[in-house]
Every structure is written in structure tokens, then in C-alpha cells.
Amino acid sequence: MATMDELREGVRQSLPEIADILDKELSDKVVEAWALALSNSQFSRIEQMTCSGMVGSRHIPDLTQADHLRGVGRIAHTIAQEMLDLCGDMIRIDPDIALAGGLLHDVGKPLFYDADNIARWRDNKSYTGKPPFRHTMYGAHVALTAGLPEELAHVIAAHDTHMDGQYVEHSVYCSIVAHADQVYWSVLYRLAESEKDPIQIQGPAG
């Protein structure tokens, strides 16, 4: 079992874009949230999870969940920065929050990709549900536990705009991250289809 310090160091290695967050306190809390999420799962590194939207959905071969997070974080950061450059003083957007939101949006996933949890929920679903709640809800809990601001907990909870997120009014950062997430998946899926490269189906582990 990895120590919390080992988990934190692994998070920084898995998500080097964390170093691009100018607010040091915010970057440290992003690391803490991911270390906390991993500590409650079988995983010691983010890249031990496949690049997929959820267990049982299509996944991109040769990419990992860390690649997905990095991609969404970078796209979200670029959107925020370009909007600032285009609109100047007309808008208030913090690229740090957009980047952190992209890197954190799936922080709830380790619990749900854990093979022991998958098996337990499958075998006891009449009482636990399958799963008992979604990664968005759990991820928001992890973020608040790690001391992250409410605006980032909202991004995590509501970025899945066609599911849980459809029931709340989205912040500007949630809109940015949700669109970045959608762009990431749609581009990769379309490229894989056009190149005749089959996207595999990930079955429940264990």
C-alpha cells in the first residue's frame, strides 16, 4: 500500500500540468484530492485506470485515465485563456480554475474502477445499488474534503451535463470543462472510427 506522500508524488508525475497552476495553494489541493481518491481504491497511480468514460463504456487503447485528464485540463485551460485574450476586461475568468477543473473532473473515478467495489456492488446490488452513487457525486465529496473551493466541487458534480449535471445551473467553469470533456471524447472516437481502429469495450474488472 502506497503512503500518502508516495501517492502525492505519483499524482504530480501523472498530471504534470498541475505545475502550470499558478496558485500554489490550489495546485497543492488538486494533488491532495487525487491522492485522497486513490488512497480509497486499489490504485496507486491514475494511469492504472483505462481511458474510458465509465466502467463498461468504450475505451481508447494505449491511453489511460491520466491522458484523458491531461487532455481535458489543457483544452479547458486554453478555452479560458483564449476567452480572456479575446474579451479582455469584459469578462472574469481564472485559467487556473479552468485547468484545475479539467484535471479534477473525474477525481471520483478510482472508487468506481476498483475491482473489489465492482464485484461487491454486482453481488449486493439489491441493497447497495449498482453503483450506490455516481463518480460525479463522490468526486465532489472528495474535492470538498481536500479543501477545494465550492466552484470546483460544482464542476466535478455537474460536468456530466446530460446526466446529473442537467439538474443544476452550470457555472462558467463547469461549461468550459464539460465542453472540453466532450471535445476530447468526440475527437478521439471519430479519429478511431475514420482510421478503422476499433475502440474496445471495457468490461467490469474482476
Residue pairs with C-beta under 8 A, 6 or more apart in sequence:
2 10
2 38
2 39
2 44
4 35
4 39
6 44
7 34
7 35
7 38
7 39
7 44
8 31
8 32
8 35
10 35
10 38
10 44
10 45
10 46
11 18
11 31
11 34
11 35
11 38
11 46
12 18
12 19
12 31
14 45
14 46
14 47
14 66
15 30
15 34
15 46
15 66
15 69
15 70
15 73
15 103
16 70
17 70
17 73
17 74
17 77
17 99
17 103
18 27
18 30
18 31
18 103
19 27
20 77
20 99
21 27
21 30
21 96
21 99
21 100
22 96
23 96
26 96
26 97
26 100
26 148
27 100
29 146
29 147
29 148
30 100
30 103
30 104
30 148
32 146
32 147
33 104
33 107
33 142
33 143
33 145
33 146
33 148
34 46
34 104
34 107
36 142
36 145
36 146
37 107
37 108
37 109
37 110
37 111
37 139
37 142
38 44
38 45
38 46
38 110
40 110
40 111
41 110
41 111
41 113
41 114
41 117
42 114
42 115
42 116
43 49
43 110
43 113
43 114
45 66
46 64
46 65
46 66
46 69
46 110
47 64
47 65
47 66
47 67
48 64
49 64
49 65
49 109
49 110
49 113
50 59
50 63
50 64
50 65
50 113
50 202
51 59
51 60
51 63
51 64
51 65
51 67
51 68
52 58
52 59
52 60
52 65
52 202
53 185
54 109
54 112
54 135
55 112
55 113
55 118
55 202
55 204
55 205
56 201
56 202
56 203
56 204
57 201
57 202
58 189
58 199
58 200
58 201
58 202
59 199
59 200
59 201
59 202
60 67
60 188
60 192
60 199
61 197
61 199
61 200
63 188
65 106
65 109
65 113
68 106
68 184
69 102
69 103
69 105
69 106
70 103
71 184
72 102
72 103
72 105
72 177
72 180
72 181
72 184
73 99
73 100
73 101
73 102
73 103
73 180
74 99
74 102
75 102
75 180
75 183
75 184
76 98
76 99
76 101
76 102
76 176
76 177
76 180
77 95
77 98
77 99
77 102
79 98
79 176
79 179
79 180
80 93
80 94
80 95
80 97
80 98
80 99
80 173
80 176
81 95
83 91
83 93
84 91
84 93
84 95
93 172
93 173
93 176
97 151
97 152
97 173
98 173
98 176
98 177
100 148
100 152
101 152
101 155
101 156
101 159
101 173
101 174
101 176
101 177
102 177
102 180
102 181
104 139
104 143
104 148
104 152
104 155
104 156
105 139
105 155
105 156
105 159
105 177
105 181
106 135
106 139
106 156
107 139
107 142
107 143
107 156
108 134
108 135
108 136
108 137
108 138
108 139
108 140
108 141
108 142
108 156
109 135
109 139
111 117
111 135
111 138
112 118
112 131
112 135
112 138
113 205
114 205
115 204
115 205
115 206
116 206
117 131
118 204
118 205
118 206
119 204
119 206
120 128
121 128
121 129
121 130
121 131
121 132
122 130
122 204
134 160
134 163
134 164
136 156
136 157
136 158
136 159
136 160
136 163
136 164
136 165
137 157
137 164
139 156
139 157
140 153
140 154
140 156
140 157
143 152
143 153
143 156
144 150
144 153
151 171
151 173
152 173
154 168
154 171
154 173
154 174
155 171
155 173
155 174
155 177
157 164
157 165
157 168
158 164
158 165
158 168
158 170
158 174
158 178
159 165
159 174
159 177
159 178
159 181
160 178
161 170
161 174
161 178
165 174
165 178
170 178
189 199
191 197
192 198
192 199
193 199
